[in-house]
Amino acid sequence: MPAAVTPFLMFEGQAQQAMELYTRVLPDSEILNVETYGPDGPGPENTVIAATLSLRGQTVMVSDSYISHNFTFTPSISLYVTCEDEAELERLTAELGHDGKTLMPLDNYGFSQRFAWVEDRFGVSWQLNLP
């Protein structure tokens, strides 16, 4: 297997819910494998040790950290989605931004006629663009 660079998202107990949201709202996406903690831990039972999903062909790894950290996601690293049409752009902006934050509302910013930047309810940042 050739070496690869793969985005890795670390959650604190919400990895499964995040994967389900991402694969539901992004067409041609799927959860490829999930390994969870059992009753003997060390993480809480049924939280994700490691999982891999495909988001429109981009492999992404996720896990739940059972160790509390003094950091979380930051918008300086984001997932960039090129949308197929206006309807998809509006849908993804609404669904990924639901219970999250709008960093840049859907608008014309000069560099793009239609662009939005949202942070989902898990803290992951998404740039959504219609070329």
C-alpha atoms as an extended CHARMM CRD file, in Angstrom:
* protein
*
       131  EXT
         1         1  MET       CA              0.0000000000        0.0000000000        0.0000000000  PROA      1               0.0000000000
         2         2  PRO       CA              1.5010000000        3.3770000000       -0.9650000000  PROA      2               0.0000000000
         3         3  ALA       CA              2.0280000000        6.0410000000        1.6760000000  PROA      3               0.0000000000
         4         4  ALA       CA             -0.8550000000        8.4930000000        1.9890000000  PROA      4               0.0000000000
         5         5  VAL       CA             -1.8620000000       11.6960000000        3.7110000000  PROA      5               0.0000000000
         6         6  THR       CA             -5.2560000000       11.2860000000        5.3630000000  PROA      6               0.0000000000
         7         7  PRO       CA             -7.2490000000       13.8740000000        7.3200000000  PROA      7               0.0000000000
         8         8  PHE       CA             -7.8200000000       12.6690000000       10.9020000000  PROA      8               0.0000000000
         9         9  LEU       CA            -10.6160000000       14.0770000000       13.0690000000  PROA      9               0.0000000000
        10        10  MET       CA            -10.4900000000       13.5210000000       16.8400000000  PROA      10              0.0000000000
        11        11  PHE       CA            -13.7510000000       13.8280000000       18.7390000000  PROA      11              0.0000000000
        12        12  GLU       CA            -14.5660000000       13.3500000000       22.4010000000  PROA      12              0.0000000000
        13        13  GLY       CA            -17.4650000000       10.8980000000       22.2780000000  PROA      13              0.0000000000
        14        14  GLN       CA            -19.2550000000       12.1350000000       19.1420000000  PROA      14              0.0000000000
        15        15  ALA       CA            -17.3530000000       10.4370000000       16.3190000000  PROA      15              0.0000000000
        16        16  GLN       CA            -20.1880000000        8.0520000000       15.4120000000  PROA      16              0.0000000000
        17        17  GLN       CA            -22.7600000000       10.8650000000       15.2350000000  PROA      17              0.0000000000
        18        18  ALA       CA            -20.3970000000       13.0020000000       13.1360000000  PROA      18              0.0000000000
        19        19  MET       CA            -19.7240000000       10.1570000000       10.6820000000  PROA      19              0.0000000000
        20        20  GLU       CA            -23.4540000000        9.5250000000       10.3280000000  PROA      20              0.0000000000
        21        21  LEU       CA            -24.1240000000       13.2140000000        9.6070000000  PROA      21              0.0000000000
        22        22  TYR       CA            -21.2910000000       13.5420000000        7.0860000000  PROA      22              0.0000000000
        23        23  THR       CA            -22.1630000000       10.3950000000        5.1320000000  PROA      23              0.0000000000
        24        24  ARG       CA            -25.8690000000       11.3090000000        5.1520000000  PROA      24              0.0000000000
        25        25  VAL       CA            -25.4600000000       14.8710000000        3.8030000000  PROA      25              0.0000000000
        26        26  LEU       CA            -22.5840000000       14.2950000000        1.3530000000  PROA      26              0.0000000000
        27        27  PRO       CA            -23.6300000000       12.1460000000       -1.6320000000  PROA      27              0.0000000000
        28        28  ASP       CA            -21.3320000000        9.2600000000       -2.5840000000  PROA      28              0.0000000000
        29        29  SER       CA            -20.0140000000        8.9780000000        0.9710000000  PROA      29              0.0000000000
        30        30  GLU       CA            -19.8950000000        5.9890000000        3.2850000000  PROA      30              0.0000000000
        31        31  ILE       CA            -18.5070000000        4.6710000000        6.5510000000  PROA      31              0.0000000000
        32        32  LEU       CA            -15.9030000000        2.0810000000        5.5800000000  PROA      32              0.0000000000
        33        33  ASN       CA            -15.0450000000        0.5660000000        8.9740000000  PROA      33              0.0000000000
        34        34  VAL       CA            -15.4920000000        1.2520000000       12.6810000000  PROA      34              0.0000000000
        35        35  GLU       CA            -13.7310000000       -0.2210000000       15.6900000000  PROA      35              0.0000000000
        36        36  THR       CA            -15.2660000000        0.6190000000       19.0760000000  PROA      36              0.0000000000
        37        37  TYR       CA            -14.2700000000        0.1750000000       22.6930000000  PROA      37              0.0000000000
        38        38  GLY       CA            -15.8550000000       -2.6860000000       24.5830000000  PROA      38              0.0000000000
        39        39  PRO       CA            -16.8410000000       -2.8540000000       28.2530000000  PROA      39              0.0000000000
        40        40  ASP       CA            -13.1890000000       -3.1790000000       29.3040000000  PROA      40              0.0000000000
        41        41  GLY       CA            -12.2390000000        0.2130000000       27.7590000000  PROA      41              0.0000000000
        42        42  PRO       CA             -9.9760000000        2.0420000000       28.1410000000  PROA      42              0.0000000000
        43        43  GLY       CA            -12.4430000000        4.4440000000       26.4890000000  PROA      43              0.0000000000
        44        44  PRO       CA            -16.1760000000        4.4970000000       27.1960000000  PROA      44              0.0000000000
        45        45  GLU       CA            -17.9930000000        1.4950000000       25.7610000000  PROA      45              0.0000000000
        46        46  ASN       CA            -19.1580000000        1.9240000000       22.1290000000  PROA      46              0.0000000000
        47        47  THR       CA            -17.0340000000        5.0280000000       21.4960000000  PROA      47              0.0000000000
        48        48  VAL       CA            -14.8070000000        4.9310000000       18.4190000000  PROA      48              0.0000000000
        49        49  ILE       CA            -11.2330000000        3.6680000000       18.7160000000  PROA      49              0.0000000000
        50        50  ALA       CA            -10.6690000000        4.2310000000       15.0100000000  PROA      50              0.0000000000
        51        51  ALA       CA            -12.8780000000        4.5140000000       11.9580000000  PROA      51              0.0000000000
        52        52  THR       CA            -12.4680000000        5.2870000000        8.2930000000  PROA      52              0.0000000000
        53        53  LEU       CA            -15.0000000000        6.8950000000        6.0330000000  PROA      53              0.0000000000
        54        54  SER       CA            -15.0560000000        8.0300000000        2.4510000000  PROA      54              0.0000000000
        55        55  LEU       CA            -16.4020000000       11.5090000000        1.7950000000  PROA      55              0.0000000000
        56        56  ARG       CA            -16.8780000000       11.7140000000       -1.9720000000  PROA      56              0.0000000000
        57        57  GLY       CA            -13.8020000000        9.6020000000       -2.4630000000  PROA      57              0.0000000000
        58        58  GLN       CA            -11.6450000000       11.3780000000        0.1640000000  PROA      58              0.0000000000
        59        59  THR       CA            -10.6020000000        9.0190000000        2.9300000000  PROA      59              0.0000000000
        60        60  VAL       CA            -11.0080000000       10.5130000000        6.4070000000  PROA      60              0.0000000000
        61        61  MET       CA            -10.1030000000        8.8430000000        9.6810000000  PROA      61              0.0000000000
        62        62  VAL       CA            -11.9110000000        9.5800000000       12.9480000000  PROA      62              0.0000000000
        63        63  SER       CA            -11.6560000000        8.5740000000       16.5830000000  PROA      63              0.0000000000
        64        64  ASP       CA            -12.9910000000        9.4190000000       20.0190000000  PROA      64              0.0000000000
        65        65  SER       CA            -10.3270000000       10.4370000000       22.4910000000  PROA      65              0.0000000000
        66        66  TYR       CA            -11.0670000000        9.2510000000       25.9930000000  PROA      66              0.0000000000
        67        67  ILE       CA             -8.3400000000       11.5990000000       27.2140000000  PROA      67              0.0000000000
        68        68  SER       CA             -9.5250000000       15.1670000000       27.7590000000  PROA      68              0.0000000000
        69        69  HSD       CA             -7.4000000000       17.6910000000       25.8540000000  PROA      69              0.0000000000
        70        70  ASN       CA             -7.0720000000       21.4600000000       26.1380000000  PROA      70              0.0000000000
        71        71  PHE       CA             -7.7120000000       21.8080000000       22.4040000000  PROA      71              0.0000000000
        72        72  THR       CA            -10.3380000000       21.0110000000       19.8280000000  PROA      72              0.0000000000
        73        73  PHE       CA            -10.9560000000       21.7850000000       16.1670000000  PROA      73              0.0000000000
        74        74  THR       CA            -10.0670000000       25.1820000000       14.7350000000  PROA      74              0.0000000000
        75        75  PRO       CA            -11.2870000000       26.8360000000       11.4990000000  PROA      75              0.0000000000
        76        76  SER       CA             -7.6890000000       27.2030000000       10.3260000000  PROA      76              0.0000000000
        77        77  ILE       CA             -8.0420000000       23.6050000000        9.1230000000  PROA      77              0.0000000000
        78        78  SER       CA            -11.2690000000       22.8760000000        7.2680000000  PROA      78              0.0000000000
        79        79  LEU       CA            -12.8590000000       20.4350000000        4.8590000000  PROA      79              0.0000000000
        80        80  TYR       CA            -13.4300000000       22.0920000000        1.4670000000  PROA      80              0.0000000000
        81        81  VAL       CA            -16.4020000000       20.9040000000       -0.5700000000  PROA      81              0.0000000000
        82        82  THR       CA            -16.9790000000       21.7960000000       -4.2030000000  PROA      82              0.0000000000
        83        83  CYS       CA            -20.7400000000       21.6370000000       -4.6940000000  PROA      83              0.0000000000
        84        84  GLU       CA            -22.4380000000       20.4490000000       -7.8590000000  PROA      84              0.0000000000
        85        85  ASP       CA            -25.2070000000       23.0640000000       -7.9220000000  PROA      85              0.0000000000
        86        86  GLU       CA            -26.9070000000       25.8590000000       -5.9830000000  PROA      86              0.0000000000
        87        87  ALA       CA            -29.3890000000       23.4850000000       -4.3350000000  PROA      87              0.0000000000
        88        88  GLU       CA            -26.5950000000       21.3120000000       -2.9510000000  PROA      88              0.0000000000
        89        89  LEU       CA            -24.6740000000       24.3530000000       -1.7160000000  PROA      89              0.0000000000
        90        90  GLU       CA            -27.7140000000       25.6820000000        0.1330000000  PROA      90              0.0000000000
        91        91  ARG       CA            -28.5740000000       22.2480000000        1.5720000000  PROA      91              0.0000000000
        92        92  LEU       CA            -25.0320000000       21.5830000000        2.8370000000  PROA      92              0.0000000000
        93        93  THR       CA            -24.7810000000       25.0840000000        4.3050000000  PROA      93              0.0000000000
        94        94  ALA       CA            -28.0180000000       24.5180000000        6.2180000000  PROA      94              0.0000000000
        95        95  GLU       CA            -27.3970000000       20.9210000000        7.2990000000  PROA      95              0.0000000000
        96        96  LEU       CA            -23.7270000000       21.2020000000        8.2470000000  PROA      96              0.0000000000
        97        97  GLY       CA            -24.3020000000       24.5790000000        9.9090000000  PROA      97              0.0000000000
        98        98  HSD       CA            -27.3240000000       23.3790000000       11.9260000000  PROA      98              0.0000000000
        99        99  ASP       CA            -26.5670000000       23.8320000000       15.6490000000  PROA      99              0.0000000000
       100       100  GLY       CA            -23.0810000000       25.0550000000       14.6910000000  PROA      100             0.0000000000
       101       101  LYS       CA            -21.7290000000       28.4610000000       13.6500000000  PROA      101             0.0000000000
       102       102  THR       CA            -21.7090000000       30.4670000000       10.4620000000  PROA      102             0.0000000000
       103       103  LEU       CA            -18.1800000000       31.7460000000        9.8790000000  PROA      103             0.0000000000
       104       104  MET       CA            -18.9560000000       33.3030000000        6.4720000000  PROA      104             0.0000000000
       105       105  PRO       CA            -22.6070000000       33.3580000000        5.3650000000  PROA      105             0.0000000000
       106       106  LEU       CA            -23.5500000000       32.1490000000        1.9160000000  PROA      106             0.0000000000
       107       107  ASP       CA            -22.6850000000       35.0320000000       -0.4150000000  PROA      107             0.0000000000
       108       108  ASN       CA            -20.5770000000       36.3380000000       -3.3080000000  PROA      108             0.0000000000
       109       109  TYR       CA            -17.0880000000       37.0920000000       -1.9720000000  PROA      109             0.0000000000
       110       110  GLY       CA            -15.3540000000       37.9850000000       -5.2200000000  PROA      110             0.0000000000
       111       111  PHE       CA            -13.1390000000       34.8860000000       -5.1910000000  PROA      111             0.0000000000
       112       112  SER       CA            -16.3440000000       32.8540000000       -5.5460000000  PROA      112             0.0000000000
       113       113  GLN       CA            -19.8300000000       33.7510000000       -6.7300000000  PROA      113             0.0000000000
       114       114  ARG       CA            -21.3820000000       31.4280000000       -4.0960000000  PROA      114             0.0000000000
       115       115  PHE       CA            -19.4460000000       30.4480000000       -0.9790000000  PROA      115             0.0000000000
       116       116  ALA       CA            -20.1630000000       29.6860000000        2.6690000000  PROA      116             0.0000000000
       117       117  TRP       CA            -18.0000000000       28.6840000000        5.6190000000  PROA      117             0.0000000000
       118       118  VAL       CA            -19.6680000000       26.9140000000        8.5280000000  PROA      118             0.0000000000
       119       119  GLU       CA            -18.6080000000       25.1030000000       11.6610000000  PROA      119             0.0000000000
       120       120  ASP       CA            -20.7610000000       22.0570000000       12.4000000000  PROA      120             0.0000000000
       121       121  ARG       CA            -22.1240000000       21.1370000000       15.8340000000  PROA      121             0.0000000000
       122       122  PHE       CA            -19.0320000000       18.9990000000       16.4540000000  PROA      122             0.0000000000
       123       123  GLY       CA            -16.6430000000       21.9070000000       15.8110000000  PROA      123             0.0000000000
       124       124  VAL       CA            -15.4380000000       20.7710000000       12.3600000000  PROA      124             0.0000000000
       125       125  SER       CA            -15.0760000000       23.6260000000        9.8450000000  PROA      125             0.0000000000
       126       126  TRP       CA            -16.4650000000       23.3070000000        6.2910000000  PROA      126             0.0000000000
       127       127  GLN       CA            -15.8280000000       25.5920000000        3.3160000000  PROA      127             0.0000000000
       128       128  LEU       CA            -18.6080000000       25.1440000000        0.7770000000  PROA      128             0.0000000000
       129       129  ASN       CA            -18.1160000000       26.4760000000       -2.7310000000  PROA      129             0.0000000000
       130       130  LEU       CA            -20.0240000000       26.5560000000       -5.9930000000  PROA      130             0.0000000000
       131       131  PRO       CA            -17.5290000000       27.1030000000       -8.8320000000  PROA      131             0.0000000000
